[in-house]
Amino acid sequence: MHRLKLWDEILSDVEVSSMANPAGPMENPEGVAAPPATDMTGICFRDQLWLNTYPLDRNLVFDYFALSPFYDWTCNNEQLRRSSIHPLDTSHLSKMTGIEYGLNEALEPNLFVIRKQKRDSPDKVTHMLTYYILDGSVYQAPQLCNVFAARVGRALYYISKAFSTAASKLEKIGHVDDDENSTSKSQASKEAIDFKEVKRIDQILTSLHRKLQPAPPPPPFPEGYIPPTTEAENNGSETQQSEETIPSVDPIIDQGPAKRMKF
């Protein structure tokens, strides 16, 4: 009996706390939900029960998006919903200032792109974040700077990995060069010439040479044609003529009386 009384007291306390805060744990004690964080790219939202009950189209996509933790309850769209006006009605949103959501692109029923923006005037809108609903799952699109940072970090990782791999291979090549100098001599001694194979090739060549017909003689020169002589033949003929014209000289007689030796 004592345990039952304690259990009844716990249940009564839970009921009192829920009545004091009927909005649930997503809202603060003042009754206003806390705005979502700026970076929520690591999570996604999906309500399969809602998807099985309602169709996902242009008219109901915002109601589905409002169930996700990406939704800001202080936006202008929520004020239109409380006034029984469609939350994506641009004619009413353009007259308001503050944070709002707009349906940027829709490919029913697979893809919906929703933009979060801040409106300062009917013509001045500042883009803040982008969300997309892909096949019923709600995601926050990453910012461009984060995409570039991730791609650059991945590229640097693979570049450093490639350099480390190349350095390790170059070290192995250096060791291989030292080993090749010592093993080249042993390989040269192992590679001996096979004389039987050489004789066999010579026999094949000689048999082919015998089977071929002899080359025909060159045609005769026409009448009056003088074959050209080469420079070596010209030089040889000139030296022969010079040797024939120069007589033999007696070195003693042709020195003259002034150059004769005196005794």
MARDONU-221040 format. One record per residue: residue in one letter; x, y, z of N, C-alpha, C, O in turn. Coordinates in steps of 0.2 Angstrom, whole numbers, plus 5000, padded with zeros to 4 digits. Layout:
% residues N
aXYZXYZXYZXYZ ...
***
This chain:
% residues 263
m500449945000500050005000500450065000500350114997 h501050065004501450125004501750134997501850194995 r501950084993502250094987501750124982501850164978 l501050104983500550134978500450204980500350244975 k500550224986500450294987501050334984500850394982 l501650314985502150344982502050354974502250404971 w501850294971501750304964501250354962501250384957 d500650354966500150404965500450474965500250524961 e500850484970501150554971501550574965501550634963 i501950524963502450544957502050554951502150604947 l501450514950501050534944500750604944500650634939 s500550624950500150684951500650744950500550794947 d501350734952501850784951501950794943502050844941 v501950734940502050734932501450774929501650814924 e500850764931500350794928500350864929500150904925 v500550894935500550964937501050994933500951054931 s501650964932502250994928502050994921502151044917 s501650944918501450954911500951004910500951034905 m500451014915499951074914500351134915500051184912 a500851144919501151204920501551224913501651284912 n501751174910502151194903501851144898502151094896 p501251164895500851124890501251124884501051084879 a501651174882502051174876502451114875502651104869 g502751084880503151024879503951054880504051104882 p504351004880505051014881505451064876505951084878 m505151074870505451114865505351184866505751224863 e504951204871504851274872505151294879505151254884 n505251354880505551384886504951394891504351394889 p505051414897504551424902504051484900503451484902 e504251534896503851584893503351564888502951604886 g503451504885502951484880503151494873502851474869 v503851514872504051524866504651474865505051474869 a504651444859505151394857505851424856505851484853 a506351394858507051424857507151414850507051374846 p507551464847507751464840508251414838508651394843 p508151384833508651324831509351354830509451414829 a509851304831510551324830510651344823510351324818 t511251374822511451394815511751334811511551324805 d512151294814512451234811512051174813512251144819 m511651144809511351084811511351034805510850994804 t511951034802512050994796512150924798512150874793 g512250904804512450834806511850794808511950734810 i511250824807510650784809510150794803510250834799 c509650754803509050754799508450734802508450704808 f507850754799507250744802506750704798506750714792 r506350654800505950614796505350584801505450554806 d504750604799504150574802503750534798503350554793 q503850464798503550414794502850414795502450404790 l502550424801501850424802501550474799500950464796 w501850534799501450594795501550584788501050594784 l502050554785502150534778501550484776501350484770 n501450434780500950384779500250414779499750384776 t500150474782499450494783499350554778498750554775 y499750594777499650654772500150644766500650624766 p499850674761500350684755500850734755500650784758 l501450734753501950784753501950824746502150794741 d501650884747501550924741501650994743501851014748 r501551044738501651114740501251144745501451184749 n500651114746500151144751500351114758500251154763 l500551054759500751024765501451024767501550994773 v501851044763502651034764502851074770503251054774 f502551134770502751184776502551154783502851164788 d501951124783501751094789502151034791502251024797 y502451004786502850944788503550974790503850944795 f503751024787504451064789504351094796504851094800 a503751114798503651144805503751094810503851114816 l503751034809503750984814504550964816504650934821 s504950984811505650974812506051024817505751074818 p506651004819506951044824507251104820507551154823 f507251114814507551164810507051224810507251284808 y506451214812505951264811505951314817506051304823 d505951384815505951434820505251464821504951484817 w505051454828504351464829504251544830503651564830 t504751584829504651654830504551684823504651744822 c504551644817504551674811503851704809503351694812 n503851734803503251764801502751714799502151724799 n502951654796502551604794502151574799501551564798 e502351574805501951554811501451594813500851574815 q501551664812501051714813500451704808499851714810 l500651684802500051674797499751614798499151614797 r500051564801499751494802499251514808498651484808 r499351554813498951564819498351604816497751604819 s498451644811497851684808497451644803497051674799 s497551584802497251534797497351564790496951554786 i498051584789498251604782498751554780499151534785 h498851534774499351494772500051524773500151574772 p500451484777501151514779501551534773502051564774 l501451504767501851524761501551574757501851584751 d501051614759500751664755501251724755501251764760 t501451734749501951794748501651864748501951914750 s501051864747500651934747500651954755500652014756 h500551914759500651934766501351934769501451984773 l501751894767502451894770502851954767503251984771 s502651984761503052044759502852104763503252154763 k502352104766502152164770502352154777502352204781 m502752104779502952094786503752104786504052104781 t504052114792504752114793504952064798504652054803 g505552034797505851984801506051924798506151924792 i506051864802506251804799505651764796505151764798 e505751734790505251704786505551644782506151644781 y505151594780505351544776504951544769504351564769 g505351524764505051524757505151464754505751434754 l504751444750504851384746505151404739504851434735 n505851384739506151404733506151364727506051384721 e506051294728506051254722505651194725505651174730 a505251164720504851104722504851054716504551074711 l505050994717504950934712504550884716504750834719 e503850894716503450844719503450774717503550764711 p503450724721503450734729504150714732504150704738 n504650724728505350704730505750754733506150744738 l505750814730506250864732505850934733505550954729 f506050964739505751034741506351074744506651044748 v506451134741507051174744506651234747506251264744 i506851244754506551294758507151344760507651314763 r507051404759507551454761507351494767506751514768 k507751504772507651544778507951614776508551614775 q507551664777507851734775507551784780507051774784 k507851844780507651894784507451954780507851974776 r506851974781506552024777506552094781506352104786 d506852144778506852214780506352254777506152304780 s506152244771505752284767505352244762505652184761 p504852264759504552224753505052204748504952154745 d505552244747506052224742506752204744507152184740 k506852214750507552194753507452134757507152124763 v507852074755507852014759508551984759508851984754 t508751964765509351934766509351864767509051834772 h509651824763509651754764510151724770510651754771 m509851684773510151654779510351584779510951564779 l509951534778510051464777509651434772509151464770 t509751374770509451334765509251264768509751234771 y508651244767508451174769508151134763507951174759 y508251074763507951034758507650974761507850944765 i507050954758506750894760506750844754506550854748 l507150784755507350744750506950674752507150644757 d506450654748506150594749505850584756505850534759 g505650644759505350644766505750654771505550664777 s506450664770506950674775507150744775507350774769 v507150784780507350854780508050864782508250834787 y508450904778509150914780509250994779508851024776 q509851014782510051074782510651074777511151034778 a510551114772511151124767511751154770511651204773 p512351124769512951164771513051224768512951234762 q513451264771513651334768514251324763514551274764 l514351364759514851364754515551354757515951324754 c515651404762516351404765516451334768517051314768 n515951304771516051234774516251184769516651134770 v515851184763516051144758516751144755517051094754 f516951214754517651224751518151194757518651164755 a518051214763518451184768518551114768519051084769 a517951074768517951004768518350974762518750934762 r518251004756518550984750519350994750519750954748 v519451054752520251074753520551024758521151004756 g520251014763520550964768520650894766521150864767 r520150874762520150804759520750804754521150754754 a520750854750521350864745522050864748522450824746 l522050904753522750904757522950834760523450814760 y522450804762522550734765522850684760523350654761 y522450684754522750634749523350664746523850614744 i523550724746524150744743524750724748525250704746 s524650734754525150724759525250644759525850624760 k524650604759524750534758525150514752525550464752 a525050544746525450534740526150544741526550504739 f526350604744527050614745527350574750527950554749 s527050544755527350504760527450434756527950404757 t526950414752527050354748527650354743528050304743 a527650414740528250424735528950424739529350394736 a528950454745529550454749529750384751530350364750 s529350344753529450274755529750234749530150194750 k529450244743529650204737530350234735530750194732 l530450294735531150324733531650294738532250274736 e531550284744532050254749532150184747532750154747 k531650144745531750074743532150074736532550024735 i531950124732532350124725533150134727533550104723 g533250174732533950184733534350124736534850114734 h533950084740534250024742534349974737534749934736 v533849974732533849924726534449944722534849894719 d534650004721535250024717535850004719536249974716 d535950004726536549974729536549904728537149874727 d536049864729536049794728536149774721536449724720 e535949814716535949794709536749794707536949754703 n537149844710537849844708538149784710538649764707 s537949754716538249694718538049634714538449584713 t537449634712537149574709537249574701537149524698 s537449634698537449634691538049584689537949554683 k538549584693539149544691538949464691539149434686 s538549454696538349384696537849364691537849304688 q537449414689536949394683537349394677537149354672 a537849434676538249434669538649364669538649334663 s538849334674539149274674538649214672538849164669 k538049224675537549174673537249174666537149124663 e537249234663537049244656537549224651537949264649 a537649154650538149134645537949124638537249124637 i538349134633538149134626538049054624538449014625 d537449044621537348974618537548974611537248994607 f538148944610538448934604538048894599538048904593 k537748844602537248804597536748844594536548834588 e536448884598535948934595536248974589535948994584 v536849004591537149044586537349004579537149034574 k537548944580537648904574537048884570537048884564 r536548874574535848864571535648924567535348914561 i535748984569535549044566535949054559535649074554 d536649034560537049044554536848994548536849014543 q536648934550536448884545535748914542535648904536 i535348944546534648964543534849024538534549024532 l535249064540535449124535535749104529535649124523 t536249054529536549024523536148994519536148994513 s535648954522535148914517534748964514534548954508 l534549024517534149074514534549104508534249124503 h535149114510535549154505535649114498535649134493 r535649044499535749004493535148994489535148994483 k534549004493533949004489533749064485533449064480 l534049114487533949184483534349184477534849154476 q534049214472534349214465534949274465534849314469 p535449264461536049314461535749374459535249374455 a536049434461535849494458536049504451536549484449 p535649534447535749544440536349594439536449644443 p536749594433537249634432536949704431536449714428 p537349764432537149824431537049844423537449814419 p536649884421536549894414537149934411537549974415 p537349924405537949964402537850034401537250064401 f538350074402538350154401538150164394538450134389 p537850224393537650244386538350264382538850284386 e538350274376538850294372539050364373538550414374 g539650384374539950454376539850474383540050524385 y539650424387539550444394540250424398540550374397 i540450474402541150464405540950464413540650504415 p541050414416540950404423541250454427541850464426 p540950484432541250534436541850494441541750444443 t542350534442542850514446542850544453542550604454 t542950504458542950534465543550574466544050574463 e543550604472544150654474544750614476545250634474 a544650554478545150514480545550484474546150484474 e545150464468545450444462545850504459546450504457 n545550564459545850624457546550644460547050654457 n546450634467547150654471547650604469548250614469 g547450534468547950484467548250494460548850484459 s547850514455548150524448548650584448549150584445 e548450644452548850694452549550684455550050704453 t549550644461550150624464550550584460551250584460 q550250534456550650494451550950544446551550524444 q550650584443550850634438551450674440551950684437 s551350694446551950744449552550694451553150724450 e552450634453553050594454553450574447554050574447 e553050574442553350554435553750614432554250604429 t553450674433553750734431554350754435554850784432 i554350744441554950764445555550714444555450664446 p556150744442556650694441557050684447556950714452 s557350624447557750614453558350654454558750674449 v558450684460558950734461559550704466559450664470 d560150724463560750704467560850754473560950814471 p560750744479560850794484561550824485561650874487 i562050784482562750814483562850864477563150914478 i562650844471562850884465562450944465562751004464 d561850944467561451004466561451054472561151104472 q561951044477562051084482562451154480562451204483 g562851144475563251204472563851204476564051174481 p564351244473565051244476565051274483565451254487 a564551324484564551354490564351314496564551324502 k563951264494563751224500564051154500563851114504 r564651144497564951084497565351084503565651134506 m565451024506565851014512566651034511566851004506 k566951064515567651084515568051034519567851014525 f568651004516569050954520569650994522570050964526 
***
